[in-house]
Each structure stands twice: as C-alpha cells, then as structure tokens.
Amino acid sequence: MSEQIIILDFGSQYTQVIARRVRECNVYSTILPFDASADEIAEHAPRGIILSGGPSSVFARDAPLPDPKLFKLGVPILGICYGVQLLAKFLGGKVEKSNKREFGKGTLHVLDNSCALFDGLPESLQVWNSHGDKMTKLPRDFGIVATTDNSDYAVIEHRKKRIFGIQFHPEVVHTPRGREIIANYVHKICNCGKNWTMRNYLDRAIEDIRAQVGNEHVILGLSGGVDSSVAAALIHKAVGNQLTCIFVNNGLLRSREAEVVREVFGRNFQLKLKYVDDSKNFLSRLKGIKSPERKRKIIGNRFIKVFQEATRSVGKAKFLAQGTLYPDVIESVPIAGNPAALIKSHHNVGGLPKNMKFKLVEPLRCLFKDEVRILGLELGLPREIVYRQPFPGPGLAVRVMGEVTKKRLDVLRQADVIVIEEMKASDWYYKVWQSFAVLLPVKSVGVMGDVRTYEDTLAVRVVESQDGMTADWVKLPYELLEKISSRIINEVNGVNRCVFDITSKPPGTIEWE
Ligand code: XMP
C-alpha cells in the first residue's frame, strides 16, 4: 500500500466515514488510535494525516491528545472539528469554552479561494456543524480561509506547512460538497494519485494469499453471507483446489438459501464445497426451548461441533480463512461518552472455535463492507449474494418467537419470501439495511371468507442503519405495506394478522431475540 492517508481517531462517531471518504477518492486510508506515536505514524509513510473530531473538549482533564512530534513530520495535516482545537492547543492558538454549541446546518463563506481545499468550489457552501468550544485566537502563522455566521475561524490554513483546520464536518452527507473538499485535500494537497481500486487490490490480494498459503490447504466456513462468500471466491481464485469450504445447513436458513450457495459455489465456481445437512440435530436440540439466550447458545455450540467434525473429515488443513472486515479490527478508542466505542457482544456465532489450531487467512481485513461488495462483483459473484442483507448467525431461530419447530419455521419462510420479493419488486430491498418477517406466538381472531379464524401474528421489520449499531424503522409507502400484508395473510397458512414494527434501535434491537 504505497500512498496512504492516516486518520487519527479521537473518538468521533464519524472516523470510519472519513476513512471511507478518502478511499472513495481511490486513496488508501488507515485509522490509528489518537495516541499512536509519531514514529509509528511515520512507519506508514503517510501522504497526509487527518485528525478526526471527537466528543471531548481540549479543556477536559483526560482529553485525548496526540504525540506533539506529529506536527514535525512535515506531512500535510487536516484537523476536523476537535482536530482544529488540537491545532490551536499545539501550535499557539487559543480555544475558549463556549456555552453556545454550533450545531446543524450552516453556511460557509469562503474568503480565500486560493486555498487548495476549495479548488473548484463556490464561495458559499452548505456545511454541517457540531462543535461546542470556539477558537478565539489563530495558531501562529495561520490565515483565515472561511467563516460561518457563528465562527470567524471556520477554516484555517498554514500555507507553508500545509496544515489545515476545518471546524465543520466535510465527511457527512449533510455537507453536500464535503467529498470534493476531501478529494482536494488528498489529491491537490497530499498529491496522492488514484491507486486504490478493487481491481488493483484483487491482484495484490491474490499474490499475498499465494505467498501466505504456499502449498497448504485452507478451510473456510461459508455462510452464504457477503463476507464469507467474497472471501471464498477470492481465496479460490488464488489457490483453487487448496481451498475447501464448509457449508452447514442448520435447518434455520431462509428459503432456497442452501440451494443458492450450492449452485453458485459448487456448480458455477467449481469450488470444493462440503455441504453438511445437520438440520435435524439442530432442531431436535431446540425442542421445547423458548429463551432467546438458550437458543443462541445451543445453536452456537452445535455449529462449532459440526464445523469441527467437518474440518476433520476434510483432512490436513493448516489455514482457516475468515471474512473479517476492517471495522472489526480497528481498535476502538476508549473515550468516556463515546458512542462509537460500544461493542457488539453476542454476534460471534459461527466464529473461530477457540481450541482449533489454525493459522488465519483474512484477506478482507483492510476493507470496508462497500469495498467488499465491489470486490465480490469483480470476482464474478451474483448481485443476489453481493448485495444480500445481513442475516444473523442463529438464523430464523431468532425470528420465530418462542419455541422453534419445523412447522413454524416453514410458516416464517413463506412470509420471508414474500417480504423479500415485494421489497425487491418495489426497489426498496437494496435501499434498506434489513427487511424481514418475525413470527409471533400471539393468536388473534379474524375472519376469512365467512369463516372465523384464530391464528398467528406476523410482524414485518424494515430498518435503515449504517452499521447495525443504531437503526431507524423505514417509512415505507402505505401501498407497499398493504401489498406485503395482504399477500402474507392470503398466501401464508397459519397467519391471519400482520403488524409493522415501528421501533428504533435503541431502545429496540434489530432482531427480536
Ligand atoms: P441487533 O438485533 O443486536 O442486531 O440489533 C444488529 C445486527 O446484527 C445482526 N445479528 C447477528 N449477526 N450473529 C450475526 O452474525 C448473530 O448472532 C446476530 N444477532 C444479530 C442483526 O441481523 C443486525 O444486522
């Protein structure tokens, strides 16, 4: 990775967004914790350094501060929001506590359009602010580039040293031309080319995998989800038959899921696929179990057992491949009140059994999800897999409330197909994070034809989210909801009532169990 931009994370909820915006400019970016030493940063030979925003105030006693030697590396620096306060603190300016927060939409007035950050941009721009403390004195030898109605120092610059401060957030969508500001920074100020493309990455990743694996064998647990599918296709391209994928049918899959995986990977890719149908055992262990946590445990444990047995029967493999992504490996910054530091706890079903002694192959470790999708398309995977919505490891078991039985799973599967079909037909499927059905153990009275019915209730959940950590329910058009509801009630035996979930996360979770 020759040219790259380092982003120092001061706890902003937008740090990863900054990293993605840089990569969208076809420039590689790496996130490091705020206290990474200047030496460590220099080892990456960065073309530029971005100081992220953060929830702290430089006045706080435990304010996160960078290594001061950072400012002597001679690399262009861009401080965003809290990053600007740091420039003031370290380079001779002044920040004062402000009681008035500047929050939300604002208008930026560019006074000095010779500043390369604003190349090709108009003199007046809509921007998104979110900051409390205010700079009251410029750092030494800095000039003012732009102002807002509330701030005389909205953008500042030390032209000779190529150090910039931006009070607003150029990385968020509410700053419509922010991407161009970031593009100007990486291309015109840091002089980066456009070398980070998935085509280039693919070639390099193949070489790396070959070098790592040599003549040894690799095993991969294929779930049919985006990450493991792309990892499988990539490793297969690199080492062909040295890869064996294991796909476990736990009886909790969606309709046609096992067929699609076998068709795509077994028949089209001609990849060595070991298909294990253990659904009977999973379901018998779930008999009579109602507690969500117990269900998850039973499924997780059984999966590990089946997977271990399957790896043994595959023979000697030295490597285990995993579809770990970049957001999973970034060290989160432990700053008080930092929402970005919350960590998911219960989502490791299907992960690496602890006692298995493999070396790991993780070819997606430095990629964001959207990059993995592009890579998947490069590798020839169908859209159906590449743009699949997230699906929980314990599968439909956490969407059948109460006891999981084959009969109830089949009812849910029928409804699930309808939700997916209608979401796709109306073009909503790819716009949302997840859309699915949940079968409730609640019976209600209805009337169908002239007959009284007393049957189950089905909930439809459709949410939008960036990363699954927070989510909001999607305001689908009534016509679409009507179509979904009437199809479910007419076509799915055993359901006579359909409700729509209007709970956000928090306080709800996305899955019901
Ligand atoms: P919750 O329900 O916690 O879900 O709001 C957040 C996201 O994670 C998915 N999810 C899981 N994924 N194993 C997984 O791989 C699991 O056990 C699991 N539980 C929830 C969920 O679908 C949502 O996208």
Boltz pocket constraint, residues with backbone or C-beta under 6 A from the ligand:
constraints:
  - pocket:
      binder: B
      contacts: [[A, 346], [A, 347], [A, 348], [A, 349], [A, 390], [A, 391], [A, 392], [A, 393], [A, 394], [A, 434], [A, 467], [A, 468], [A, 469], [A, 505], [A, 508], [A, 509], [A, 510], [A, 511], [A, 512], [A, 513]]
      max_distance: 6.0
